């Protein structure tokens, strides 16, 4: 594996209790995602909420390489959570975490509507064919932005998942993230991508649709921090003390 290859960490989750949703939104937006994004090797993050009534979530962390998930500071934030993070972990449901090597990025702009699609494949010609297909969608305005990657067969960067991968078949797991300014156009492209992948993938999950909630960038990517960001005690006390 080339540890210098650009990578990303894709995360899907729900919230187990509707009563905890407002607190989850504040914790995730103001403490959790900024804390992670400030770590060495993390470049930026995008936080999304689903458009369906169940209100699940998707978070994308862009990484300089997968080594970002094995740094001392990353291990520290995971094994020694802030008081608020320790409290909120119990509210997470259907948690699925997928560290991927980046295999293609298309489009110079970003858009608020996102669809994620996961599949498994061993097809050797998948990268060339899929990158050509996605580039064509951007060229003709059917997509604003597209990126995808695959999860290498290693346990080095994995943490326990609460949910199964939901994708049957054999081969490495892949995920694509598609963006557009029009939600209905995005649904059309997802259906076309599923058709395109049919001869190349042994299993495909259902597309999931989200809308952008917030973004954050590492404030000092060229001068990595040597310590964690301080916890957001003001909001934590608001929820724990009333």
Secondary structure, 3 states (H helix, E strand, C coil): CCCCCCEEEEEEEEECCHHHHHHHHHHHHHHHHHHHHCCCCEEEEEEEEECCCCCCEEEEEEECCHHHHHCHHHHHHHHCCCHHHHHHHCCEEEEEEEEEEEEEEECCCCCCEEEEEEEEECCCCHHHHHHHHHHHHHHCCCCCEEEEEECCCCCCCCCCCCCCCCCCCCCEEEEEEEEECCHHHHHHHHHHHHHHHCCCCCEECCCEEEEEEEEEECCCCCCCCCCCCCCCHHHHHHHHHC
